[in-house]
Every structure is written in structure tokens, then in C-alpha cells.
């Protein structure tokens, strides 16, 4: 392709799986695909944008409940004499879910996705279970609420994997509660109709794709979970919550005589397209069997910490070759670097050792999050950046003090272990800046709509 038809960038360096490309010249075609990638400049006279920054691959947010961004920070008042845990927090979440209509959901998701982009996420897996109207009745368009998530992604420029969630029960063997009424698909047939409707709504946005899901073992009849996998799509990534809370494990054992992960591994065709969210409470046998399936775990450290879920057995999982991605779940935190640090530091605290990961810890964290994160979206390709692949990147400021003073050898660890969003120059999706100098290109409009929406909800 002629260089004249490409948009060219020059960066101080660009991160690949094994090393930095430095300097880095990137040429992107009109579709946002990389057509030139080299440490040598393009032909003399080629116009290019020279950036004093380092390009990292855009991150994948593999687990999001967008509507919960509206309640971020609101469940932190803990009255004397009342135990506060995941289950009491869940009651506050239900209240939030019953306030948010289609317009409000879109405004909240649009603000959230703009913030994800500002922090360096370029793709999101929207684990979407807010399906019906306030009375629990399906909208005329069964995927109305999912369509609003896609509209929010399109408005901001983030790429989205919409994951309609099958949610049927109120707990193990329990009927759904009235406050869960917006989530419920009564049967497999109802869920598959929702999934088909969701296929239609993603057609309006080229950067939207589809996954499918069962919320959790406690939320769907066991036999229906098995049938959903038997009759569901075979090519899409499958996401499910599992073993997040100790009470969940105890309730599952009381109900069926098995732990959640134990039942899942023995009754479902678990493989590399499975993305098992949280997986906090695993015994030795479950950990080993899970790793053998090559399934991925989705970790959400900021939310798991906020909810008091527990600490995933990351060091053992890593040492035995397990694979994981990251998500922000309830969106109490949105910085991927912070998720990495929390993941590592919790292991340091429980092991009293600093070497959770062998060798270059920062490189391992970024590489694993990118490769497994892409898998969670239903995508896969070789290096972080490659010819004929989209140019999606978060660009870090080369003039940031610690970064500016660092060699390439120590650059990534400096970014991961000391960085925050103030170090980000911006975010590029499909070769186009969508965030620059901390501002989304449509920031003012998005922010005004979001603030107005939340004030009208009167929930804060």
C-alpha cells in the first residue's frame, strides 16, 4: 500500500511481546489497520505525527457491569452493629438496578466507557444482565438495554463484546426475588431469544461482537446450564461467575453436595473459550483441574477487594501455567496498572515474598492480560502489534519524571508499578486518537449528560 494513503506515527518506543521496538514508526490505513511497523522511518517526505511517548497495546476490560458505575463509592457507609459484606452490598446494587431505564443506562455506560478509554482500555466485555423494564417485562426490542450498551460504545469509540447473561433463579433452588425482576429469563428458550435479538443490535457497530453467558451456578437451574452449553453457540466466548464468595461455596455444597468449581468442571465442557470470573475460593484439586482445561480466569482485583471476596490463589495458578485476564466489574477502580499492582501485592502480603512472578513481573502481567484479554473478547493474534491488525494503543508520556529517567530495561516496570492515569498522553483506537491529554474527544457532552442523569436519579 502506498505510504501516501497511510497515517504515520513516530513513538519513542512500542511494546511487543518480547521487547520494545525503538524508535517505532507505525503506518495505519483508512480502516485503522497497521500496514507499516518498523524502527526505520518510512520514505523521506512522508508526513508523520511525532509523539514523545511510549505505545503499549490497548488493554481489554474482560468484565463490566456498566450500570453499577452509577453507584461507585455509595456503599461505603457502614453503620455500627451491622455486618457488611458482599450480600449486603448486593442489596444496594439491586436498588440501583431498579432506577436505571434505557436512557439512563446509555448515559452511564457512555461516561464509563469514556473513562475506560482514558485509563487505557480499548475493549470491554459487557456482562449484561439488566434486560427488562422496571416491572420486569421484556421490552418490545428484547435487547433494548443491550442496544444501549452498544450505542454507548459506539459513541465513545471503545470496542465492545456484548455478553447477554442468562439469569433465572434467586439462588440455589430458589425462585427469583422481586428485586431481581429485571434480570430474569425464565427458560432456555427465553434466553436464546434474547441472544438472537442481541445479534441484531451489534450489527449497527462494526466494533461490536458477541459472547454468551450463564450468570452463575446459583442463578440458573443446573440442567439448564448444561443444555445452554449443549445448544448454545460453539464459536463464542463463554463467561460465568464462579466461587466468588465463601457463602456461595457453602450454599452450593448444601444444595448439591459439591463445590461450585467442582460441579462446573465435572458437568460442563470446560476449555479455552471458558472465562471463569473471580474463581476466588478453590481447593487444590479444583486449581489443578482448572489449569488442565486451559480455561481462563477473569480477575477483578479492585472490585474483589472492595467487596471482601477474598484473595485468588494467583501465585500457585501462575506457577502451574494458568491463564487470566482483568476486569473492573463494579468499576470502583478503572486503572489497569492498579489492578496489576493489587494482584501482585496481595500475593506478597500472604506469602511474605516479593517475587510473585519470576523475571520481569511487569512484562508478564501486561503480556498475560493482553493475550487472555483478547481471548475473552473472542479475538486472537500473535504479537501485541502486527501488520493487518488494528492499531489500538495507550500512549504513556515519555516526559513523565520517572519514565523520562528510565532505560528501556526498566521502563515497563516503572510504568506498571508507579504509573497512574496522569502518565497517559492518550488512547488510540483503530489508528485514531479518541483520548488526548486526558480528554475524550466528546468529553464535555458526555460528562454533562452523565451528571444530569445521576442528579435526576437522586441516588447520590
N, C-alpha and C positions, 0 to 999 in steps of 0.2 A: 504494500500500500504506500502511496506517495506520502512523504513526510509533510507535504503541504496540507494534507487533509487531516492531520493529527494535531491534537492539543498536547503540547510538550511541557513537562515539568522537570526541574532540577532540584534534588534534595541533597543535603549533606550526606545522607545515607538512607538505605531502605532495608528493612529487616526481612531476611529469608530464613528458612528453617534452620540452616546450618550456620549462617554467618550474615554479616552486614554486606550489602552491596554499596560501595563508597568510592566516589560520589555516585549518585543514582540518577539516571535520566529515564523518564517514563513518557512514552507517547501513547495517547489514548484516542481511539476512533470515535465517530459520532454516536456509537452505541454504548460508549463507556468501557470498551474492551481494550486491554493492553495490546498494542502492536509493536511497541519498541521498549526494550528493557535492557539497560546496559550501564556500565561505568564509564563508557565513552560517549561523548556528546554526539547528537545527530549531525547531519551535514551542516557545514558552515552556512550561516544565514538563516537557519531555522529559528523561528520565533519560539521562545520558551519562557515559562514563568519560573524564576529562580527563587527558591524558598529556603530561608535559613532555618531548616527544620529536619527532623528525622521521621520517616514514614514507617509506621507499624501497620500491620493488617488490621482492618476494622474488626471489632470484636462481635461475637454473637451472644445475644442475651437469650438463653435457652429456656427461660421460664418466667412468664409475666402474667399477672392478673391486673390488667390496666386500671380497672375501676378502683382498685384498692389504693391507688396513688392519692385519691381524694381523702383518705383517712390517715395518711402517713403522719406519724407524730401525735395522733389523737388518743392513743390507747396507753399513754404513759403516766396517767394519774392513778396511783394505787392506794385506795382507801385502807385505813387501818382495819385489821380484823377480817380482811377478805383475801383469800388466796387468789393470786392472779397468774394464769398460765395460758397455754395455747387455747384451751377450751373456753375460757372467759373472753380472751381476745376474739375468738370466733363469733361470739355473740355480738360484739361491736361491728365486726365485718358484715354480719347479716343485716344489721341496721343500715349500714352504708349501701348494701346491695339493693335494699328496698327504696332507696331515694333516687337512684340514677336511671333516668329514662334514656332513650336513644340520643337525643341532642346533647344531654349532659355527658353521656358515655363518650361520645365523639370528642367533645371539648377536653375532657380529662385525658383521654388517650393521646390526643394531639399534643398537649403540653408535655405529657410524659415522654412521648417518642422524640420530641424536640430535645428534651433534656438527655435522653439516652444518647442521641447523636452528639450532643455537646460533650458528653463524657467518653465518647469513642466507640459506642456500639453502632454498627451499621446494619444489623439484622436482629429481629426479635421473633421469638416463638410465643405467640399469644395463646396461652392455655385458657380457653374461653368457655366459661360456663354460665354467664349471665344472659340467658337465652330469651326469656319470656317477658310479658308486660308485668305491671305491678300486681296484678291479680293472679299471675301465674298462667295466663292464657297465651298461646302462641300468637305471634304477630302474623299478619297476612303473609308477609315475607318471613318464612321460618328463620332465616338467617339475618334478620334485620339488625340485630345487635352486632353480629359478626361483620356485617357490611360496614358498620360504623367504625370498627377497628381497622378495616382495610382502608376506609376513607381517611382516617387519621394518619395511617402510614403513608398513603399517597400524598397527603398534604405536606408532610414533613420531609419525605424522601427516604425514610428508612425502609428497608426490605422486611417483609413480614411472612412468617409461616403461621397461618391461621389454624388453630387446633381446636375444633369444636369438641366439647367434652361430654361424654355420656355420664349423667348423674341421675340416679334413680331412687336411692334409699336415704334414710336419715341416720344410718349406722348399721352395724352388722345385724341383719334380720329385722331391722326397724323400718316402719313406714316413714316417709319424709315428713319433716316438721313444716308447719305453715310458713315459717320464715325462710325456708329453702325453696319456696314455690317457684321462683324464677329460674331455677336451675334444672328442673326435673323433665326428663324424658321417660315416660312410663314403661316403654318397651324397646326392644332392639329395633323394631320397625320404625318407631318414632325417631330414634337416634339416627338411623340410616337416612331417613327423610331429611333430617337436619344437615347431615353430612352432604347429601346431594345438593341441597339449597346452598350450602357453603361453597361448593364447587362453582356455582354460578356467580357468586359475589366476588370471587377472586379474579374473575375474567376482566374486570374493569381496571386492574392494575397489573402491569407487566411484572412488577417485582413482588407479587404475592404468590404464595404456594400454599399447599395444604398438608396438614398432618391429621392424625386421628388419635382418640384417647378414651380411656376409661378413667374417671377421676381418681378412684382408689378402690381397694377391696371392700372397704366399708360402705361405699356409695353405690354399688351395683350388685345384684344377685350373682353369686359365683357362677352358676350355669350360664348366665347371660354374658358374663365376661368371656368365658370360653367360646361361646357362639359368636360374639363380636369379633374375636380374633379369627375364628374359622371362616366367617363370611365377609369380613371386612377387607379393605384394600390391602394388597400384598406389597405394593411398591412404596407406601408412605411411611414416614417415621411414626412410631407409636410411643406415646408418653403416658405415664401413670405415676401418681404419688404412691409411695410405699414406705412403711415402717418409719414414719416421721416422728411419732410420739410413743413414749412408753405405754401410755394408756391404750393406744391403738393396738400395740402388740399384745397387751394383756386381754383386750376385748376380743381380738381375733382368736387367740388361743381358747378363750372361754366359749367362743361360738363354734369353732370347727376343730379344735384340738391341735392347730398348727399356728406357727408364727406367720406374719404376712409374707415375708420373703420366701419362707419355706414353701407355703402354698403356691405362690406365684411360680417359683422355679419348677415345681412338680406338675403344674397343671397348664402352663402356657408355653408356647414355642419360643422361649426367650432366646434372642440372638442380637446381632449388632444393630438392628434397627429399633431395638427397645431402648427407651430413655427413662430411667427409673429415678424419679425425683425424690431427693433427700436421702432415702436409704440410711437413715441415721442409726438405727438400732439393729445391728446384725451380729449374729454369733459367728464363731469360727467357720463352721460348716457352710453357712449361708455366704459368707465372704468368699470362700474358696470356690464354691459352686457358681456364684455370680460372675467372678472373674473368668471362669472357664467358658461361660456363654458368650463372652465378648460384648455383652450389653454395656451400655454407658450409664453412668450415674450423673444426674444433674444436681449440682450443689449450689445452694443459695446462702452463703455464709452470713451476710448481714441480716437477712430475714430469720434464718435458723437461730442466730444469736439473739435477735430481738424477741423471738417467740419462746426462747428457752427450750428449743427442741432437743439439744444435745450436741455432741461432737462426733462427726463422722470419722471412721477409722482410716483416715487418709494415708498415714504413713505405711500401714500394712497393705492397703489397697494399691498404693503406688509401687511398693517393693515387689508385689506379685503381678504387676503388669496391668492393673485395672485402668480403665479409661473414664474420663469425666469431662463435663462442661460446666459453665457457670450460668446462673440466672439471678434476677433480682426480685422475683416473686412478689412480695407486697410493696416493694420499692421504698423501703425505709432507708436504703442506700443505693446509689446508682453508679459508683465509681468502680470499674473493673479492677484497678490496681488495689483498691481497698479490699475487694473480695479475695484477691490473691493473698494479700498480707494476713487477713483474718484466717484463711485456710491454713497457712503455714504456722502462724503464731500460736494457734490453738494446739497444734501438734507439739510445738516447742514447750508449751506450758505443761502438757500431760506427760511428756517424755523426759523433760529437763535436758533436752539436747537441741542444738541449733541446726543440725544437718537433717532436716526432714527429707530433703531431696538431695541426691548425690550430684556433685559437679555444679554446673551453673543453674541454680534454682530458678532464677528469673526466666531463663530461656526455656526450661522445662515447662513452667507454668504457662507461658504465652503459647508455646507450641501446642501443648495439650488442649488448652482452651480453644484455640483456633480450629484444630483438626476435629476434635469431638464436637465443638460447637457447630461447625458446618454439617457434620453428620446429623445433628439434632434438627437441622433445618431441611434435611433431605438432600444435602449437597456434598460433593467431594471432588477435590482435585489435588494435584501434587504439592508444589511449593506454595508459600504464602502468597506470592505474586507470580503470575505466569502469563505467557503470551496467550491471547484469545480468552482470557478470563477477566472479569470485571475489576476495575481499579477502585477498590474500596479501602480507605486508609484513614487512620487517625494520625495527625501530624503533631509531633511534640517540638516545642520551641528549643532550638539549638542555643539560644542565648539565656535560657534559664540557668541560674547560677551553678548549681551542682552539675547539670548536664554540660554546660559550657566548659567546665573544668575537667570533664571525664574523658578518658580514652575510650575507643570503641570496645575494648575488652570489658570495661566496667560500665558501659553506657546503659545496657538494658537493666542490669540490677539496680542502677541508680534510679531509673525510671519507675521500675516496679516497686521498689522498697522505700522510695522517698517521694514519689510523684503524687500530685493531685490534679484536678481538672484545670487549675490555673496554669499548668505547664503546657496545656494543649493549645496549639495555634488554630486548629480547626479539624474538620472532618470532611472527607471526600467520599462521595458515593457515585459510582459509575463515571468517574473522572470529572466530577463537578463538585465544587465547594458547596456544601449545604450548611455548614457552620464555619464561621471565620471570626477570629478574635473574640471567641466566647459567645457569639451571637448567631443564632439560627437566622437564615435569610428572611424569614417571616416572623421573627420573634415577637415584635410588638403586638401584632394582630392576635397571635396565638395566646400570648400572655393575658391580654385584655379579656379575651373570651373565657379563658380558664378562671381568672379571678372573679369575673362576673358570675360564672356558673356556680362556683363554690359559695359565693356570698348568697346567691339565690337558694341554694340547698340548705343554708343555715345550719350546716353540720359542724362548722369550725368556730 
